[in-house]
Amino acid sequence: MAEEPIERAKNRGYKLLADAEAALEAGQIDEAGWHQRGMAVITRAYLAGDNPRSQSGHSGDEAYWRQARSLVAEAMDRDGAFLDVGCASGHLMECVQQWAGEQGRRVEPYGLDIAPELAALARSRLPQWAERIWVGNAIDWVPPQRFDFVRTGLEYVPRRRQPDLVRRLLQEVVAPGGRLIIGSGSEEKDQTRIGPSLEEEVFSWGFGIGGSLRRPHYHDARLEYRVFWIEA
Ligand SMILES: C[S@@+](CC[C@H](N)C(=O)[O-])C[C@H]1O[C@@H](n2cnc3c(N)ncnc32)[C@H](O)[C@@H]1O
């Protein structure tokens, strides 16, 4: 069987992102249009999912999901409030609470999503947390409180806004002494990657990296899962 192209293996939405980036840079769409494009595709695909993982954009079974996502819980070194930026079905919120609990830490999860339909899905799946799942765009959302741990993906905003997203989350959303956790998507291994890692890129924007974790990909030997964090 032919090997899956690495860009697609890393992110199944890579083509959508690349096209939206090109259209933004060419002036064919503005940033609102960039977000609209992503939302239209993601919302439809996630709502068609038949389990909480696929409703959060993950195509694997529970073991695969845990291998891919539980680094987020490991990046939390103490009890605290956890905001999942881009919470989709809310599955990471509940799993992080469980995984951190297995390590003896108490985590209170909160969620934010740009897509109202996905926030509604998370609220209906997790009615006990309905009041702490919000709709908003992470780049300008005004939080009702601060959180000890905030996880985000940088691909949630156009490339040129990614440093702004990091700065804003650190200044407005993460509690003093808390952590902004970035990832965990999969990245190419250092040995074969051409160019900087995401962590190196964020460092080059002037942010100090507080720590990082990595582990092998579930089935693709070219990739590994990574998270890293910035202390606020
Ligand atoms: C791949 S899912 C992540 C699900 C889960 N948080 C996880 O890490 O497994 C990405 C989610 O981010 C949301 N999203 C994308 N851009 C966003 C933005 N600018 N602000 C808030 N949410 C955003 C999407 O609607 C989608 O539900």
The ligand as a MOL file (V3000), in Angstrom:
LIG
                    3D

  0  0  0     0  0            999 V3000
M  V30 BEGIN CTAB
M  V30 COUNTS 27 29 0 0 0
M  V30 BEGIN ATOM
M  V30 1 C -9.3500 19.2070 16.0120 0
M  V30 2 S -10.6210 19.9120 17.0000 0 CHG=1
M  V30 3 C -9.8760 19.7280 18.5850 0
M  V30 4 C -10.6680 18.8610 19.5260 0
M  V30 5 C -10.0010 18.7150 20.8950 0
M  V30 6 N -9.8090 19.9920 21.5380 0
M  V30 7 C -8.6880 18.0110 20.7940 0
M  V30 8 O -7.6380 18.6740 20.9470 0
M  V30 9 O -8.6670 16.8010 20.5430 0 CHG=-1
M  V30 10 C -10.4490 21.6590 16.6760 0
M  V30 11 C -11.6180 22.5220 17.1490 0
M  V30 12 O -11.1710 23.8830 17.2080 0
M  V30 13 C -12.2290 24.7390 16.8490 0
M  V30 14 N -11.6390 26.0200 16.4410 0
M  V30 15 C -10.9780 26.2840 15.2860 0
M  V30 16 N -10.5750 27.5660 15.2530 0
M  V30 17 C -10.9490 28.1200 16.4370 0
M  V30 18 C -10.7850 29.4270 16.9900 0
M  V30 19 N -10.1660 30.3930 16.3240 0
M  V30 20 N -11.2890 29.6500 18.2280 0
M  V30 21 C -11.9360 28.6730 18.9070 0
M  V30 22 N -12.1290 27.4240 18.4200 0
M  V30 23 C -11.6270 27.1380 17.2050 0
M  V30 24 C -12.9300 23.9760 15.7410 0
M  V30 25 O -14.2590 24.4130 15.5650 0
M  V30 26 C -12.8100 22.5190 16.2440 0
M  V30 27 O -13.9570 22.1630 16.9670 0
M  V30 END ATOM
M  V30 BEGIN BOND
M  V30 1 1 1 2
M  V30 2 1 2 3
M  V30 3 1 2 10
M  V30 4 1 3 4
M  V30 5 1 4 5
M  V30 6 1 5 6
M  V30 7 1 5 7
M  V30 8 2 7 8
M  V30 9 1 7 9
M  V30 10 1 10 11
M  V30 11 1 11 12
M  V30 12 1 11 26
M  V30 13 1 12 13
M  V30 14 1 13 14
M  V30 15 1 13 24
M  V30 16 1 14 15
M  V30 17 1 14 23
M  V30 18 2 15 16
M  V30 19 1 16 17
M  V30 20 1 17 18
M  V30 21 2 17 23
M  V30 22 1 18 19
M  V30 23 2 18 20
M  V30 24 1 20 21
M  V30 25 2 21 22
M  V30 26 1 22 23
M  V30 27 1 24 25
M  V30 28 1 24 26
M  V30 29 1 26 27
M  V30 END BOND
M  V30 END CTAB
M  END
